[in-house]
Amino acid sequence: MLAILLALYSKNILLSLFGGVLLGLFILNDFALFTTLSATYALFLELLSESWILKTLAFAILVGSVMELLQRSGAIEGFVEYMSHKTSLVHSGRSALLLSYIIGVVIFIESSITSLIAGAVGRPLCDKYGVSHAKLAFVCDSTSAPISSLIVLNGWGALLLGLIATQIEQGSIQGEGITILLNAVMYNFYAMSALVVTFLAIWFDINIGPMKQAKAVPQTQQNRAKSTNMTPLFMLLPIIVMIFSVFFFLYMSGDGNILKGSGSSAIFYTMLTTLAFMFVLYIPTKRISTKMYTVAAFKGAKKLFPIALILLFAFAIGKVTNELKTGEYLASLAGENLSVIFLAALIFLLSSIISFSTGTSWGTFSIMIPIAAPLAATLGGDVTLAIGAVISGGVFGDHCSPISDTTIISSLASECDVIEHVQTQLPYALLSGAVALIFFMVVSIF
């Protein structure tokens, strides 16, 4: 709570996260100051020894290199000019956001890559037509995680299937794992609601709350190669390579099974492959020189180094809240005197609080499914509805949280301040959450 409140009021996300980490460790170490400082050092040392964390941080930094190269090479300029003058697809702010929305829905394999590609394609078009980066970040964030949790042919599905299978093996619930998962996804009301609300917000240009004050970024002439022809290929080809690389590396890291692939490894090696492809594509075609390529890659990485630090601190506070057993405590409060009619709605709300507090939907799934599934079975409720409520609540709370990695990555992809993104997205997320809550109540009653 300290981290969240500091983030909302101080606007300094690094300071806020570090404050939350220190307070959590202070409590864990019985309020001993020097022990807390030693534990802080040990925590970050431990985090930086985890390969998946290092790969995720490297991914965030390498994103900056890719973005800078797309800009310096004139690829973005050529794409914008082509889409504006040679096609009728993008001719307004609405169509620019719709393009990002479609990308967010179509690319469901990995939420981080989805946000990155939707932001990379949409940002220059949004700048051209005077759409704020906050609105774009909202579209990226509100499509990536929801669609990934609905079409579960990805790491999300692998995690959920594993958690459900564990409950079946323990005898807590009965049935086939894949059948239970597919039925539970049908009750993922928040994801469905978020996708509908986002589409309506784009189509009817609905700006509510702080989004009304969000300003578009003025276009500036930056140091970049001039586009001699209006071709979208120099931007689209790297993105296509990026998409196929994610599938390939998920397949390779999963020993032939995409569902078992490592998301952190896939996105890291995808960015390296994309950078290598851009070198082969841009240098021979004289889009940029070798020197400019090196300078741009370094400059882009340097720009996003602060984002990598924010991610590191987000991982740190997630680990601290896990050690404090925040999720288990909150779940225990709702474990008694529950009516089956209100079960799904309460599971949704509780999952939302846990996800908001910890900044992780996956962590929430891991905490809540072992509690919600057997609880529903014991009370005679619908197990798949309970699991659907956990999934919905996990995504909802994650969307609202300023310490969530998906929130940070969506801000990164859209070049939007993290706190501005949280504040402008929150009214839409709350609206979608209210709709989902109503659906859980109605389905439980009837």
C-alpha positions in Angstrom: 0.0 0.0 0.0 2.9 2.4 0.7 4.4 1.8 -2.7 1.0 2.3 -4.4 0.2 5.5 -2.5 3.7 6.9 -3.0 3.5 6.2 -6.7 0.2 7.9 -7.1 1.1 11.0 -5.2 4.9 11.4 -5.6 4.9 10.5 -9.4 8.3 8.8 -8.7 7.8 5.1 -9.3 11.4 4.1 -8.4 11.3 5.8 -5.1 7.8 4.4 -4.4 8.8 0.8 -5.2 11.9 1.0 -3.1 10.0 2.4 -0.2 7.6 -0.5 -0.4 10.5 -3.0 -0.6 12.2 -1.4 2.5 9.0 -1.4 4.5 8.3 -5.0 3.7 11.8 -6.2 4.6 11.6 -4.1 7.8 8.5 -6.0 8.8 10.0 -9.4 7.8 13.2 -8.7 9.8 11.4 -7.8 13.0 11.9 -4.0 12.6 15.7 -4.3 12.8 17.3 -1.6 10.7 20.7 -3.0 10.0 19.3 -6.5 9.3 16.8 -4.9 6.9 19.6 -3.1 5.0 21.5 -6.4 4.7 18.4 -8.2 3.6 17.8 -5.5 0.9 21.3 -6.1 -0.5 20.7 -9.8 -0.4 17.3 -9.5 -2.1 18.6 -7.6 -5.1 21.7 -9.8 -5.4 19.3 -12.8 -5.5 17.1 -11.2 -8.1 20.1 -10.4 -10.3 21.2 -14.0 -10.1 17.9 -15.3 -11.7 18.4 -15.9 -15.4 14.7 -15.2 -16.2 14.9 -11.8 -14.5 18.1 -10.8 -16.3 16.6 -11.8 -19.6 13.5 -9.8 -18.9 15.6 -6.7 -18.0 17.7 -7.2 -21.1 14.5 -7.4 -23.1 13.3 -4.0 -21.8 16.7 -2.4 -22.6 16.9 -4.0 -26.1 13.4 -2.7 -26.9 14.9 0.8 -26.7 17.6 -0.2 -29.3 14.9 -1.5 -31.7 12.8 1.6 -31.3 15.7 3.9 -31.9 16.8 2.0 -35.0 13.3 2.1 -36.5 13.3 5.9 -36.0 16.8 6.6 -37.2 16.5 4.5 -40.3 13.4 6.3 -41.5 11.4 3.1 -41.2 8.7 4.8 -39.0 8.5 7.8 -41.3 8.1 5.6 -44.4 5.5 3.5 -42.6 3.5 6.5 -41.5 3.6 8.1 -45.0 2.6 4.9 -46.7 -0.3 4.2 -44.4 -1.4 7.9 -44.7 -1.1 8.4 -48.4 -1.0 5.0 -50.2 -3.7 3.2 -48.3 -7.1 4.1 -46.8 -6.5 2.0 -43.7 -5.2 4.8 -41.5 -6.6 8.3 -42.0 -7.5 9.5 -38.5 -6.7 9.1 -34.8 -9.5 6.5 -34.5 -8.1 4.3 -37.3 -4.6 4.6 -35.8 -5.8 3.3 -32.4 -7.9 0.6 -34.2 -4.8 -0.7 -35.9 -3.1 -1.1 -32.5 -6.2 -2.7 -31.1 -6.3 -5.2 -33.9 -2.6 -6.0 -33.5 -3.2 -6.5 -29.7 -6.0 -9.0 -30.4 -4.3 -10.9 -33.2 -0.9 -11.4 -31.5 -1.9 -13.3 -28.4 1.2 -15.4 -28.0 3.0 -13.3 -25.4 1.6 -10.2 -23.7 4.9 -8.3 -23.6 5.6 -8.7 -27.3 1.9 -7.8 -28.0 2.2 -4.5 -26.2 5.5 -3.8 -27.8 4.3 -4.3 -31.4 1.0 -2.5 -30.9 2.9 0.4 -29.4 5.6 0.5 -32.1 3.1 0.5 -34.9 0.5 2.8 -33.3 2.8 5.4 -31.8 4.0 7.2 -34.9 0.5 7.2 -36.4 -1.0 8.5 -33.1 1.6 11.3 -33.2 0.6 12.2 -36.7 -3.1 12.4 -35.9 -2.8 14.0 -32.5 -3.6 11.1 -30.3 -2.1 11.0 -26.8 0.4 8.3 -25.8 -1.8 7.7 -22.7 -4.7 6.6 -25.0 -2.3 4.4 -26.9 -0.9 2.8 -23.7 -4.4 2.1 -22.6 -5.2 0.3 -25.8 -1.9 -1.7 -25.7 -2.5 -2.7 -22.0 -6.2 -3.4 -22.4 -5.7 -5.8 -25.3 -2.4 -7.7 -24.5 -3.2 -9.3 -21.1 -7.0 -9.8 -21.7 -6.5 -11.6 -25.1 -3.6 -13.6 -23.7 -5.9 -14.8 -20.9 -8.7 -15.6 -23.3 -6.8 -17.4 -26.1 -4.7 -19.6 -23.9 -2.3 -21.1 -26.5 0.6 -19.5 -24.7 2.4 -19.3 -21.4 -0.8 -18.2 -19.6 -2.5 -21.4 -20.6 0.5 -23.5 -19.6 0.5 -21.9 -16.1 -3.3 -22.2 -15.6 -3.3 -25.8 -16.9 -0.5 -26.7 -14.5 -2.3 -25.2 -11.5 -5.6 -27.0 -12.4 -3.8 -30.3 -13.0 -2.2 -30.0 -9.5 -5.7 -29.7 -8.0 -7.0 -32.7 -9.9 -4.0 -34.8 -8.8 -4.6 -33.8 -5.2 -8.2 -34.8 -5.5 -9.5 -31.3 -4.7 -11.5 -31.2 -7.9 -12.6 -33.7 -10.5 -12.4 -33.7 -14.3 -10.1 -33.2 -17.2 -7.6 -30.3 -16.9 -8.0 -29.0 -20.4 -11.8 -29.2 -20.3 -11.9 -27.3 -17.0 -9.5 -24.6 -18.3 -11.5 -24.1 -21.5 -14.8 -23.8 -19.6 -13.2 -21.5 -17.0 -12.0 -19.1 -19.8 -15.6 -18.8 -20.9 -16.2 -17.1 -17.5 -13.3 -14.7 -18.0 -15.7 -11.8 -17.9 -13.2 -9.0 -17.2 -11.1 -9.8 -20.2 -14.2 -9.8 -22.4 -15.5 -6.6 -20.9 -12.1 -4.9 -21.2 -11.9 -5.7 -24.9 -15.4 -4.4 -25.5 -14.9 -1.2 -23.5 -11.6 -0.5 -25.2 -13.1 -0.9 -28.6 -16.0 1.4 -27.7 -13.6 4.0 -26.3 -11.7 4.0 -29.6 -14.7 4.0 -31.9 -16.7 6.7 -30.1 -13.6 8.6 -28.9 -14.7 8.3 -25.3 -12.3 10.1 -22.9 -13.2 9.9 -19.3 -11.5 11.1 -16.1 -7.8 12.0 -16.5 -7.8 10.9 -20.1 -9.6 14.2 -21.0 -6.4 16.0 -20.0 -4.0 13.7 -21.7 -2.0 15.6 -24.4 -0.7 14.4 -27.7 3.1 14.6 -28.2 4.1 17.3 -30.6 5.8 16.0 -33.7 9.5 17.0 -33.9 12.1 16.6 -36.6 14.6 14.2 -35.2 18.0 13.1 -36.5 17.1 10.2 -38.8 17.6 9.0 -42.3 15.2 10.5 -44.8 12.8 8.1 -46.4 13.3 8.2 -50.2 10.2 6.1 -50.8 7.0 5.4 -49.0 7.4 1.8 -48.2 6.2 0.1 -45.0 8.6 -2.8 -45.4 11.5 -1.5 -43.4 9.2 -1.3 -40.4 7.0 -4.3 -41.0 9.8 -6.8 -41.8 11.5 -6.5 -38.4 8.1 -6.8 -36.7 7.3 -9.9 -38.7 10.6 -11.4 -37.7 9.8 -10.5 -34.1 6.5 -12.3 -34.2 7.8 -15.5 -35.8 10.9 -15.4 -33.5 8.7 -15.5 -30.4 6.9 -18.7 -31.7 10.3 -20.2 -32.7 12.0 -19.6 -29.4 9.0 -20.7 -27.3 9.0 -23.9 -29.4 12.8 -24.4 -28.8 12.8 -23.5 -25.1 9.8 -25.9 -24.6 11.5 -28.8 -26.3 9.0 -28.8 -29.1 6.0 -27.7 -27.0 5.1 -24.0 -27.3 3.0 -24.2 -24.1 6.0 -25.2 -22.1 8.4 -22.6 -23.5 10.1 -20.0 -21.5 8.6 -16.6 -22.0 11.6 -14.7 -20.7 14.0 -16.6 -22.9 11.7 -16.2 -25.9 11.4 -12.4 -25.7 15.2 -12.0 -25.0 16.4 -14.0 -27.9 13.6 -12.5 -30.1 15.0 -9.0 -29.5 18.6 -10.2 -30.3 17.3 -11.8 -33.5 15.4 -8.7 -34.5 18.5 -6.5 -33.9 20.6 -8.8 -36.1 18.0 -8.8 -38.8 17.7 -5.0 -38.7 21.5 -4.8 -39.2 21.3 -7.1 -42.3 18.3 -5.2 -43.6 19.4 -1.6 -43.0 23.1 -1.6 -43.7 23.2 -3.1 -47.2 20.2 -1.0 -48.3 22.1 2.1 -47.0 19.2 3.1 -44.7 21.9 3.8 -42.1 25.6 3.4 -41.7 27.3 0.9 -39.4 28.3 3.7 -37.1 24.8 5.1 -37.0 23.5 1.6 -36.2 25.8 1.3 -33.3 25.2 4.7 -31.9 21.4 4.4 -32.3 21.3 0.9 -30.6 23.4 2.2 -27.7 21.3 5.4 -27.4 18.1 3.5 -27.5 19.2 1.0 -24.8 20.4 3.9 -22.6 16.9 5.6 -22.9 15.2 2.5 -21.5 17.6 1.6 -18.8 15.4 3.4 -16.2 12.5 1.2 -17.3 14.6 -1.9 -16.6 15.3 -0.5 -13.1 11.6 0.0 -12.6 11.0 -3.7 -13.6 13.7 -4.8 -11.2 12.1 -3.0 -8.3 8.7 -4.3 -9.3 10.1 -7.9 -9.2 11.6 -7.0 -5.8 8.3 -5.8 -4.2 6.6 -8.9 -5.7 9.0 -11.2 -3.9 8.6 -9.2 -0.6 4.8 -9.4 -0.7 5.1 -13.1 -1.4 7.4 -13.6 1.6 5.0 -11.6 3.7 2.2 -14.0 2.4 0.0 -11.1 1.6 -2.1 -13.1 -0.8 -2.6 -16.0 1.5 -3.7 -13.7 4.3 -6.2 -11.9 2.2 -7.5 -15.2 0.9 -7.9 -16.5 4.4 -10.2 -13.6 5.3 -12.8 -14.8 2.7 -12.4 -18.5 3.5 -15.3 -18.7 6.0 -19.0 -18.0 6.1 -19.4 -17.7 2.3 -22.6 -18.2 0.5 -22.2 -20.0 -2.9 -24.3 -17.3 -4.5 -21.7 -14.7 -3.7 -18.7 -17.0 -4.1 -17.6 -16.1 -7.6 -18.0 -12.4 -7.0 -16.0 -12.5 -3.8 -13.3 -14.6 -5.5 -13.1 -12.0 -8.3 -12.8 -9.1 -5.8 -10.3 -10.9 -3.7 -8.2 -11.9 -6.7 -8.3 -8.2 -7.8 -7.0 -7.0 -4.5 -4.2 -9.5 -4.4 -3.2 -8.7 -8.0 -3.3 -5.0 -7.4 -1.3 -5.3 -4.2 1.4 -7.6 -5.6 1.4 -6.3 -9.2 1.3 -9.8 -10.7 -1.6 -11.7 -12.3 0.4 -14.9 -12.5 1.2 -14.8 -8.9 -2.4 -14.2 -8.1 -3.4 -17.3 -10.1 -0.8 -19.4 -8.2 -2.2 -18.2 -4.9 -5.9 -18.2 -5.6 -6.6 -21.3 -7.8 -5.5 -23.7 -5.0 -7.8 -21.9 -2.7 -10.8 -21.1 -4.9 -11.1 -24.4 -6.8 -11.5 -26.7 -3.7 -13.5 -24.1 -1.9 -16.0 -24.0 -4.7 -16.1 -27.8 -4.8 -16.7 -28.0 -1.1 -19.5 -25.5 -1.2 -21.1 -27.2 -4.1 -20.4 -24.3 -6.5 -19.2 -24.3 -10.1 -15.4 -24.9 -10.0 -14.9 -23.5 -13.6 -16.8 -20.3 -12.6 -14.5 -19.9 -9.6 -11.4 -20.4 -11.7 -12.8 -17.9 -14.2 -13.3 -15.4 -11.4 -9.6 -15.9 -10.4 -8.4 -15.3 -13.9 -10.6 -12.2 -14.3 -9.6 -10.8 -11.0 -5.9 -11.4 -11.6 -6.0 -9.5 -14.9 -8.2 -6.7 -13.5 -6.0 -6.0 -10.5 -2.9 -6.2 -12.6 -4.3 -3.6 -15.0 -5.0 -1.2 -12.2 -1.7 -1.6 -10.4 1.2 0.9 -10.9 3.7 -1.8 -9.8 2.7 -4.3 -12.4 5.3 -5.4 -15.0 2.6 -5.4 -17.8 1.6 -1.8 -16.9 5.3 -0.8 -17.1 5.9 -2.5 -20.4 2.7 -1.0 -22.0 4.0 2.4 -20.8 7.4 1.6 -22.3 5.9 0.6 -25.7 3.9 3.7 -25.9 6.5 6.1 -24.5 4.0 7.2 -21.8 4.8 8.0 -18.2 3.9 5.0 -16.0 1.8 7.0 -13.5 0.0 8.9 -16.3 -0.8 5.5 -17.8 -2.2 4.2 -14.5 -4.3 7.3 -13.8 -5.7 7.5 -17.4 -6.5 3.8 -17.7 -8.0 3.3 -14.2 -11.6 4.7 -15.0 -11.9 2.3 -18.0 -10.5 -0.7 -16.0 -12.9 0.1 -13.1 -15.8 0.2 -15.6 -14.8 -3.1 -17.1 -14.4 -4.5 -13.6 -17.9 -3.4 -12.6 -19.4 -5.1 -15.6 -17.5 -8.3 -14.8 -18.7 -8.2 -11.2 -22.3 -7.9 -12.3 -21.9 -10.8 -14.7 -20.4 -13.0 -11.9 -23.4 -12.1 -9.7 -25.9 -12.8 -12.4 -24.4 -16.1 -13.4 -24.1 -17.3 -9.8 -27.8 -16.5 -9.2 -29.2 -18.1 -12.3 
